[in-house]
Amino acid sequence: MKTVELRTPLDEKQISSLESGDKVYLSGEINTARDAAHKRLVALIEEGKELPFDLQGAVIYYVGPAPSKPGQVINSAGPTTSYRMDSFTPLLLERGLKGTIGKGPRSMKVRDSMVKNGGVYFAAVGGAAAGIASTVKAAEVIAYDDLGPEAIRRLVVERMPLFVVNDTSGNDLFEAGVAEYRREE
Amino acid sequence: MRELDVARITEAVKDLSIRTNIYLPDDVKKALRESLEREESPLGREILQVILDNHDIAEKEKMPICQDTGAAIVFLEVGQEVHLIGGAPEDAVNEGVRQGYREAHLRKSMVADPVLKRKNTGDNTPAIIYTRIVPGDKVKIIFAPKGGGAENMSEVRMMTAADGIEGIKDFVVDRVSRSGGNPCPPIVVGVGIGGCFERSALLAKEALMRTIGEPNPDPDFDEVEKELLRRINNLGIGPQGLGGRTTALAVHIKTVPCHIASMPVAVNIQCHVSRHGETIL
């Protein structure tokens, strides 16, 4: 386990050097998308239309932030539960997506797709939303304003603290961590 | 009859919605601090520290602890000697939610049509309101913002007398085990036993309102709670599900009588941001 400074967009080399359990400080542009936005993104791909942001080397953060106060870059913005995006994620990984950020484990299909397409899944600390917001330096809605908290936002983050859960070798920090601390009754 | 203008309810709900989303109850904070001392996993300790630091940031910056500021769950206990005037009490509650969520910049997380259109209502209404008529001339309001991630891991099961207490324990532990890191552990586990299908679910939610550290009034169920907490923490799920000895902060059981054929059991899971507050008018 190591500590890594990462900057988006992510490339194959950066991705393949990451290992499950690594602590990552992520900087650069990332995009937010959760349930409703994923549905629309996948519909666009299926219709052969252009997406509101470039997927090549992109990182998607599963978050629906609280609305900003006047003068505030972003209000509380912690991760939402990732499995709800599982059915959409493999297609996005096939189209160039490199990283996803959320909380909770991913399906085997998503994990396999990350191995196949070269992607990683990062965990942010769920419920630590005010702290995470302080790592966001800029935020703007770039699509689907009608979705309110579920709109797609472009964020510029600086040293956002994350943990690598799934790496390109198929490791899973949830499985490894639970196995280590489980006690048989 | 004591007259009470429902505008007072609006004001109280507004205040509670803001307060509960920024300030976590002391018992929850204390339980998290104690779990940090016990946690064996270095990563688990790091996560617990991040969670504790986040409380301080939220209070200092007057920001919500979690961006998911919840569905507005409201328990209204209305004294039978109170005459509510000035409008409908449910409208008053919803107005309080509307004002509180708008003024404090809390997230609006309700969609009008739950399946087809899923359009955000834009003001976090409607609240989910449970009203009881009770003796006395006061109105008690309990406000509990409930996030979606933990709520999604909850379940009702229609068990039978033959399943017994061991069946219930296995169900609760299994439910938590299958939830893994999804509900933002360390969690609080509310268990409702008895009543009927929907009553058990409501009991489980009511059980979450109990102060952590306060024993179950029934010594037998108090023992069951202790055993369940031990078994759940032995699952190894840990903070955020990434492994550790702190999966749950508490297990709270609430029971009521039920039909001879039934033994409904509900498990309502609450994340570590276990928010609730009350006001008496």
Interface residues (C-beta under 8 A of the other chain):
Chain A: G21 A36 V63 G64 P65 A66 P67 S68 K69 N75 S76 A77 G78 T80 T81 Y83 K103 G104 P105 A123 V125 G126 G127 A128 A129 A130 G131 A133 S134 L147 G148 P149 E150 P161 F163 V165 L173 F174 A176 G177 V178 A179 E180 Y181 R182 R183 E184 E185
Chain B: E40 S41 L43 G44 I47 V50 I51 D53 N54 I57 A58 E61 M63 P64 I65 C66 Q67 D68 T69 H105 L106 R107 K108 S109 R118 N120 G122 G148 G149 N152 G180 G181 N182 P183 C184 R231 N234 L235 G236 I237 G238 Q240 G241 L242 G243 G244 R245 C271 H272 V273
